[in-house]
Amino acid sequence: MVGRLVIRAALALAVLLAIAAEPEGVVGQIGPQDRIEIAVWDHPDLSGVMTVNADGTFAFPLLGPVQAGGKTVTELEQELEGRLNQHYLVSPHVRVTRVEVKSQQIFILGEVKNPGAYPLVKETSLVEALSLAGGLTEEADPQKIELFRNGRGPESRIA
């Protein structure tokens, strides 16, 4: 019984994928299935919410397929402004916002109130991740938390 509790408590944050094992800034990169809102100032016909396809592209009026996967919001804004300026508009101003992030997730398992997959929308601390999952259960031992990154680990033990 005690051994089982230790194992379950050790899994409280068993698999936190994609937080720090990725290159710096990856959290800000657009990925497949993310939803992005694009606003082109003074051109509502070019504005709207788009879903990034599995190959990292989305269809944009006038320009056709645009590669968004792997780019930051700023990089995508600059690309759209450049392409629109080159062919269609004079000095366009484009704003891109990530409305829904589905491409990056963390998995919080073990003795937490709501284990499961959670979207990783920003750099997330251990405390923030625990909070997403509703906190630890009464059976959890906070001295036995283990952190796994990219399915490897445990990388560190929180004691």
C-alpha positions as CSV (number, residue, x, y, z in Angstrom):
1,M,0.0,0.0,0.0
2,V,2.7,2.5,1.0
3,G,4.8,1.4,-2.1
4,R,1.8,2.1,-4.3
5,L,1.3,5.5,-2.8
6,V,4.9,6.4,-3.3
7,I,4.7,5.3,-7.0
8,R,1.5,7.2,-7.5
9,A,2.8,10.3,-5.8
10,A,6.0,10.0,-7.8
11,L,3.9,10.3,-10.9
12,A,2.2,13.4,-9.8
13,L,3.9,15.3,-12.6
14,A,5.2,12.2,-14.4
15,V,5.2,13.4,-17.9
16,L,5.6,17.1,-18.5
17,L,6.4,17.0,-22.2
18,A,7.8,19.8,-24.3
19,I,8.5,22.4,-21.7
20,A,12.3,22.6,-21.5
21,A,13.6,19.9,-23.8
22,E,12.7,21.9,-26.8
23,P,14.9,24.7,-28.1
24,E,14.3,28.1,-26.5
25,G,11.3,29.9,-27.9
26,V,9.5,26.8,-29.3
27,V,6.5,27.6,-27.0
28,G,5.9,30.7,-29.2
29,Q,6.0,28.8,-32.4
30,I,2.9,28.1,-34.4
31,G,2.1,24.4,-35.0
32,P,-0.4,22.1,-36.6
33,Q,-4.0,22.4,-35.5
34,D,-3.3,25.8,-33.9
35,R,-6.0,28.4,-34.6
36,I,-4.7,31.8,-35.5
37,E,-6.5,35.1,-36.0
38,I,-5.2,37.3,-38.7
39,A,-6.2,41.0,-38.9
40,V,-5.2,43.1,-41.8
41,W,-5.8,46.7,-40.9
42,D,-8.4,48.4,-43.1
43,H,-9.0,45.1,-45.0
44,P,-11.7,43.0,-43.2
45,D,-12.0,40.8,-46.3
46,L,-8.5,39.6,-45.6
47,S,-9.0,39.1,-41.8
48,G,-10.3,36.1,-40.0
49,V,-9.6,33.0,-37.9
50,M,-7.7,30.2,-39.7
51,T,-6.7,26.7,-38.6
52,V,-3.1,25.5,-39.4
53,N,-3.1,22.3,-41.3
54,A,-1.2,19.2,-40.4
55,D,1.6,20.2,-42.8
56,G,1.9,23.6,-41.1
57,T,0.2,25.6,-43.8
58,F,-3.1,27.5,-43.9
59,A,-5.0,29.1,-46.8
60,F,-4.9,32.9,-46.9
61,P,-6.9,35.1,-49.3
62,L,-4.9,36.3,-52.3
63,L,-1.8,34.5,-51.3
64,G,-3.0,30.9,-51.2
65,P,-1.1,28.4,-48.9
66,V,1.1,30.1,-46.3
67,Q,3.6,28.2,-44.2
68,A,3.0,29.0,-40.5
69,G,4.3,25.9,-38.8
70,G,7.6,26.5,-36.9
71,K,7.2,30.3,-37.1
72,T,6.6,32.8,-34.4
73,V,3.6,35.2,-34.5
74,T,6.0,38.0,-35.4
75,E,7.7,36.0,-38.1
76,L,4.3,35.2,-39.7
77,E,3.2,38.9,-39.4
78,Q,6.3,40.0,-41.2
79,E,6.0,37.4,-44.0
80,L,2.3,38.3,-44.6
81,E,3.1,42.0,-44.6
82,G,6.0,41.4,-47.1
83,R,4.0,39.2,-49.5
84,L,0.9,41.5,-49.4
85,N,3.1,44.6,-49.9
86,Q,4.9,42.9,-52.8
87,H,1.8,42.1,-54.8
88,Y,-1.4,43.6,-53.5
89,L,-1.3,46.3,-50.8
90,V,0.7,49.4,-50.0
91,S,2.4,49.2,-46.5
92,P,-0.1,46.7,-45.0
93,H,-0.3,46.2,-41.2
94,V,-0.9,42.6,-40.2
95,R,-1.6,41.4,-36.6
96,V,-1.5,37.6,-35.9
97,T,-2.8,36.2,-32.6
98,R,-2.8,32.6,-31.5
99,V,-6.4,32.0,-30.5
100,E,-6.1,28.3,-29.7
101,V,-2.9,26.2,-29.2
102,K,-3.3,22.5,-29.9
103,S,0.1,21.7,-31.2
104,Q,1.9,21.7,-27.8
105,Q,0.7,19.9,-24.8
106,I,1.9,18.8,-21.4
107,F,0.6,15.6,-19.7
108,I,0.1,15.8,-15.9
109,L,-0.4,12.3,-14.5
110,G,-0.5,10.6,-11.1
111,E,-1.9,11.9,-7.8
112,V,-3.4,15.1,-9.1
113,K,-7.1,16.0,-9.0
114,N,-7.6,16.2,-12.8
115,P,-4.8,14.2,-14.6
116,G,-4.7,14.6,-18.4
117,A,-3.3,16.5,-21.3
118,Y,-3.3,20.3,-21.1
119,P,-2.4,22.8,-23.9
120,L,1.0,24.5,-23.4
121,V,0.2,28.1,-24.3
122,K,3.3,29.7,-22.6
123,E,6.4,28.8,-20.6
124,T,4.9,26.9,-17.7
125,S,6.3,26.4,-14.2
126,L,5.9,23.3,-12.1
127,V,3.4,25.1,-9.8
128,E,1.4,26.4,-12.8
129,A,1.2,22.9,-14.2
130,L,0.0,21.5,-10.9
131,S,-2.6,24.2,-10.8
132,L,-3.8,23.3,-14.3
133,A,-4.5,19.8,-13.0
134,G,-6.4,21.0,-9.9
135,G,-3.5,20.5,-7.5
136,L,-2.3,17.4,-5.7
137,T,-4.7,14.9,-4.1
138,E,-4.6,14.2,-0.4
139,E,-2.7,10.9,-1.1
140,A,0.1,12.6,-3.0
141,D,3.5,13.2,-1.5
142,P,4.8,16.5,-2.7
143,Q,8.4,15.4,-1.8
144,K,8.2,12.6,-4.5
145,I,7.3,14.6,-7.6
146,E,9.3,13.6,-10.7
147,L,9.6,15.5,-13.9
148,F,9.9,13.8,-17.3
149,R,10.7,15.6,-20.5
150,N,10.0,14.3,-24.0
151,G,9.1,10.9,-22.5
152,R,12.5,10.5,-21.0
153,G,13.3,10.6,-17.3
154,P,12.9,11.1,-14.6
155,E,15.0,14.2,-15.3
156,S,14.7,15.6,-11.8
157,R,13.1,14.7,-8.6
158,I,11.5,17.4,-6.5
159,A,12.3,16.9,-2.8
